[in-house]
Amino acid sequence: MNMSASTEVNIEHIYILVRSKRGQGVDDRVKQLCASPLFNTIRRVNPAFEKKIIPIQGDILEPNFGISSADEYTLIEQCHIVFHSAATIRFHEPLRSAIQMNINSVKKLLSLCHKMKNLQAIIHVSTAYANCNRSDCAEVIDLPSIQPKKLLDASEWMDSSVFDVLTTKLIRDRPNTYTYTKALAEFVISEEGIDLPIAIIRPSIVGASWKEPFPGWIDNYNGPSGLIISLGKGMLRTMLGNSNARADIVPVDIVANMMISVAWYTAVKRFDLAEMNWASYWQDYNIGIKKYVLREDFDHIPKYIHHCRRLKRIQNILLFSLVTLALKLVFYKSFRIRQILISMLRITLTLLNTLAYKLHVRK
């Protein structure tokens, strides 16, 4: 979201579900999050923006997310828009765990949302690969071969080892438990959230930022980031690939903007990825990963990009000079060849001059 524009929107509070991690409390985790360079732009405009972000202690694996009665009351009375993107994104998560995190969490969310008095929109973040086992994917929700309710009931009492044995038969032609459970979560929404204002978005592989708040922001090793790091570290030297294949990468700021746009049910702002310079985007992506891995200051990314582009221009000038020198050494040794080239150049210039004159007279 454009940070300067966001200050014009009167948002009272943003509640986020956070769990304690490695002995770090939810308040400390939110402070660490807000200290990220990601928020530098909004921080300059509104230094007190952190006061609007209220952490709700909980966990998607706990009953009712493990939130307190007071926090639940606050959400029921004051929450208007819900974004749900919490999930396990491990492709080969054990099926029992994936069911609990990707399907059961959706059921809990819908149960909570049914109680909200001022609810205007729920945005569920699915994946473009929810129906990757099909050759044609439309904006529809497919009927599953097994009802999610049966799997959820079984996950409550069945041992994980039994699920592991049955995984291949259950997911059938899907590549992993991630895509399987994300598809089932969509079906749960279609069944139990039919009377709620819900929208589902299906982003593909989410990569580094394109423009906002600056190009190349990244803070994890997911998706292509791990691949680029492996290449940069020299751990991965070769790999099998298809030069004609198209990478299903979507920048994180595009996804965030789309979530906000869908939440407000508006089509005022449209995003045209056709205008994106993919070569420049991948350069920014690599720079962002380098900054993240080496723990360098993200504020210097714009200067670093400008410096890289200057070096690229110098490289092009040097390459052009070398090619010119090589041509001169090869062709200009013979006086006769040099005269022929000069004559051809004169003829070309004469033709261009004549053509330009005729066009001018015709005008």
Sequence and secondary structure as in RCSB ss.txt:
>XXXX:A:sequence
MNMSASTEVNIEHIYILVRSKRGQGVDDRVKQLCASPLFNTIRRVNPAFEKKIIPIQGDILEPNFGISSADEYTL
IEQCHIVFHSAATIRFHEPLRSAIQMNINSVKKLLSLCHKMKNLQAIIHVSTAYANCNRSDCAEVIDLPSIQPKK
LLDASEWMDSSVFDVLTTKLIRDRPNTYTYTKALAEFVISEEGIDLPIAIIRPSIVGASWKEPFPGWIDNYNGPS
GLIISLGKGMLRTMLGNSNARADIVPVDIVANMMISVAWYTAVKRFDLAEMNWASYWQDYNIGIKKYVLREDFDH
IPKYIHHCRRLKRIQNILLFSLVTLALKLVFYKSFRIRQILISMLRITLTLLNTLAYKLHVRK
>XXXX:A:secstr
  HHHHTTS    EEEEE  BTTB HHHHHHHHHTSGGGHHHHHH TTGGGGEEEEE  TTSGGGG  HHHHHHH
HHH  EEEE      TT  HHHHHIIIIIHHHHHHHHHTT SS  EEEEE  TTTTTTSSS  SS    SS HHH
HHHHHHHS HHHHHHHHHHHHTTSSSHHHHHHHHHHHHHHHH TTS EEEE   EEES SSSSSTT   S TTHH
HHHHHHHHTS       TT    EEEHHHHHHHHHHHHTT  SS   GGG  HHHHHHHHHHHHHHHHTT  GGG
HHHHHHHHHHHHHHHHHHHHHHHHHHHHHHHTTSHHHHHHHHHHHHHHHHHHHHHHHHHHHH 
